[in-house]
Amino acid sequence: MEYVRDMLGMTNNKVGYVYLIDENLKIRWGGCADATPEEVAALQVCTGVLLNRLEKAKGKPKNVEKSSESTDKTISSK
């Protein structure tokens, strides 16, 4: 497990780490320790984007927040 910690940026073993992983096993969001309000909001938007993509892939469009739609376009263009 030690060799994985460095690759994931888990440098401090005294705090917790949270990662949002997409269906392709790519890390789309990561955080550690106490989250700021901005980090919580970013996680919520990123989660909405990924859920929206998953629902579209299944052929069942799902309405998520409007802000996630614009973020979806931004993330897709990168």
Secondary structure, DSSP 4 states (H G I P E B T S, - for coil): -HHHHHHHT---TTS-EEEEE-TTS-EEEEEESSPPHHHHHHHHHHHHHHHHHHHHHTT------HHHHHHHHHHHH-
